[in-house]
Amino acid sequence: MNDYTDLTTLEQVDDFLTSHSLTLLFISRTGCSVCHGLFPQVQELLEDYPAVHMGHVNADHLEAIAGRFSIFTVPVILVFAGGKEYMREARIVQMDLFAEKLNKLYTAYLT
């Protein structure tokens, strides 16, 4: 499985986004069954994209994340390239469509 970094402060989130050129933030809550089902699928997908660094934020422990990124539900997947948000998926994520979009961004960004 793809490694990820647990982020617990907004400063850590900002540092994470600026220290890697391609990042994926997975935002979840502790009691969210959809989050727990989706997280390993995203980790498995990222095995094919080694340049994408994954960060995880538990919104129960960092409530300010909702305001920082205008999040109204979980799970949320945010993909950043060069520190700018390029993709956003929330709640029910179609993994095949997400993989297709990620592949396009990944290919375009690295070539």
Stockholm file with secondary structure:
# STOCKHOLM 1.0

chainA/1-111         MNDYTDLTTLEQVDDFLTSHSLTLLFISRTGCSVCHGLFPQVQELLEDYPAVHMGHVNADHLEAIAGRFSIFTVPVILVFAGGKEYMREARIVQMDLFAEKLNKLYTAYLT
#=GR chainA/1-111 SS CCCEEECCSHHHHHHHHHHCSEEEEEEECTTCHHHHHHHHHHHHHHTTCTTEEEEEEETTTCTHHHHHHTCCSSCEEEEEETTEEEEEEESSCCHHHHHHHHHHHHHHHHC
#=GC SS_cons         CCCEEECCSHHHHHHHHHHCSEEEEEEECTTCHHHHHHHHHHHHHHTTCTTEEEEEEETTTCTHHHHHHTCCSSCEEEEEETTEEEEEEESSCCHHHHHHHHHHHHHHHHC
//
